[in-house]
């Protein structure tokens, strides 16, 4: 009889391990992409800091695109000045959602032609990639830091529309600090 009890305990332990493991596997669920509402909530501080509203959110195949418009319309310097906040927001989204491979945050250029009724034409874009995070500085605090990260060590990508480059005093100051 002791042999039967021992086998019964072994079988019971295996069943408990299997069933218990299945019940506690909530943390083992594969990472998921965020919903548009979750993205907007996560971007709340960014939107408030830079005085912007969400035009649209796109989440597809590991890519998150957040498209914003300044309210009121941003002066050209704001397109440059908001870059570090956008980078840190994108970084925090990558940390929050492991299913994402990259995050880009784009600002609409209201002076740009919006063909065929387009709601959005980017004048500024910053894109942060999960696989480049180890190369990024611990903190991106200034527009010059963004330029350095995008230029020297290629840990992120950024784009500024030519009018911003030509006319923004913030851009000229950041370029001088970057050099």
C-alpha positions in Angstrom: 0.0 0.0 0.0 2.8 2.5 0.7 3.9 2.2 -2.9 0.4 3.2 -4.2 0.3 6.2 -1.8 3.7 7.3 -3.1 2.6 7.1 -6.7 -0.6 8.8 -5.9 1.4 11.7 -4.3 3.7 11.9 -7.3 0.7 12.0 -9.7 -1.0 14.5 -7.5 2.1 16.7 -7.4 2.5 16.5 -11.2 -1.2 17.4 -11.7 -0.9 20.4 -9.3 2.2 21.6 -11.0 0.6 21.4 -14.4 -2.7 23.0 -13.4 -1.1 25.4 -11.0 1.3 26.5 -13.8 -1.6 27.0 -16.2 -3.5 29.1 -13.7 -0.5 31.3 -12.9 0.6 31.7 -16.5 -0.9 35.2 -16.8 2.7 36.6 -16.7 3.7 34.2 -19.4 1.3 35.7 -21.9 3.0 37.0 -25.0 3.5 40.7 -25.1 0.8 42.6 -26.8 0.7 45.9 -28.7 -1.1 48.8 -27.0 -4.5 50.2 -28.0 -4.8 53.7 -29.3 -6.5 54.7 -26.0 -3.5 53.3 -24.0 -1.1 55.2 -26.2 -3.0 58.5 -25.7 -3.0 57.9 -21.9 0.7 57.1 -21.9 1.4 60.2 -23.9 -0.6 62.5 -21.6 2.4 64.2 -19.9 4.1 64.7 -23.3 0.9 66.2 -24.8 0.4 68.5 -21.8 4.1 69.6 -21.8 4.3 70.5 -25.4 0.7 71.7 -25.7 -0.4 69.2 -28.4 -3.4 67.1 -29.3 -3.4 63.6 -30.9 -4.4 63.6 -34.6 -4.0 59.8 -34.9 -2.4 56.7 -33.5 -1.2 53.8 -35.6 -0.1 50.5 -34.1 0.8 47.7 -36.5 3.4 44.9 -36.6 5.5 46.2 -33.7 5.5 49.9 -34.9 3.7 52.6 -33.0 3.2 56.0 -34.7 1.8 58.9 -32.6 0.8 61.9 -34.7 0.2 65.2 -32.9 -0.6 68.8 -33.7 0.3 71.8 -31.6 -2.6 73.6 -29.9 -2.3 76.5 -30.4 -0.2 76.1 -33.6 3.4 75.7 -32.6 6.0 78.3 -33.5 8.9 76.9 -35.4 11.2 76.8 -32.3 8.7 74.5 -30.5 9.2 71.8 -33.1 12.9 71.7 -32.1 12.4 72.3 -28.3 9.9 69.4 -27.9 12.3 66.8 -29.4 13.8 65.7 -26.0 10.4 65.2 -24.5 9.3 63.2 -27.6 12.4 61.0 -27.3 11.8 60.3 -23.6 8.1 59.6 -24.3 9.0 57.1 -27.1 11.5 55.4 -24.8 9.0 55.0 -22.0 6.5 53.5 -24.5 9.1 50.9 -25.6 9.8 50.1 -22.0 6.0 49.8 -21.2 5.1 47.6 -24.2 7.7 44.9 -25.0 5.8 44.0 -28.2 6.9 47.2 -29.9 10.0 47.3 -32.0 9.9 51.1 -32.5 8.0 54.2 -31.7 7.8 57.4 -33.7 6.3 60.7 -32.7 5.5 63.2 -35.4 4.3 66.8 -35.3 2.1 68.2 -38.1 3.3 71.1 -40.1 0.2 73.3 -40.7 2.1 75.4 -43.3 2.8 72.3 -45.4 0.4 71.4 -48.2 -2.0 68.7 -47.1 -2.8 67.0 -50.5 -6.0 65.2 -51.1 -7.5 66.3 -47.8 -4.7 64.7 -45.7 -5.2 65.4 -42.0 -1.5 65.2 -41.3 1.8 66.0 -42.9 4.9 65.6 -40.6 7.2 68.6 -40.1 9.1 66.8 -37.3 9.6 63.2 -36.4 11.6 61.4 -33.8 11.9 57.6 -33.9 13.3 55.4 -31.2 14.1 51.7 -31.8 14.1 48.9 -29.2 17.3 47.3 -30.6 19.1 50.7 -30.4 18.1 51.5 -26.8 21.4 50.2 -25.3 23.3 52.8 -27.4 21.1 55.7 -26.3 22.2 58.1 -23.6 20.6 57.6 -20.2 18.8 60.9 -20.5 18.1 63.0 -23.6 17.6 66.5 -22.1 18.2 69.0 -24.9 17.7 69.3 -28.7 21.5 69.0 -29.0 21.3 65.6 -27.2 18.8 64.5 -29.8 21.0 65.6 -32.6 24.0 63.9 -31.1 22.0 60.6 -30.5 20.7 60.8 -34.1 24.0 61.8 -35.6 27.1 60.5 -33.9 25.9 57.3 -32.4 22.8 56.7 -34.5 20.8 55.5 -31.5 17.6 57.2 -32.9 16.3 58.9 -36.0 14.9 62.4 -36.3 13.7 64.6 -39.1 13.0 68.3 -39.2 11.3 69.9 -42.2 13.5 72.3 -44.1 11.7 75.5 -43.1 12.4 74.6 -39.4 16.1 74.1 -40.2 16.2 77.4 -42.1 14.3 79.6 -39.7 14.3 78.2 -36.2 16.7 79.9 -33.7 16.3 76.9 -31.5 17.6 74.7 -34.3 20.6 76.9 -34.8 21.4 76.9 -31.1 21.1 73.1 -30.9 23.4 72.7 -33.9 26.0 75.0 -32.4 25.8 73.0 -29.1 26.0 69.7 -30.9 29.2 70.6 -32.7 
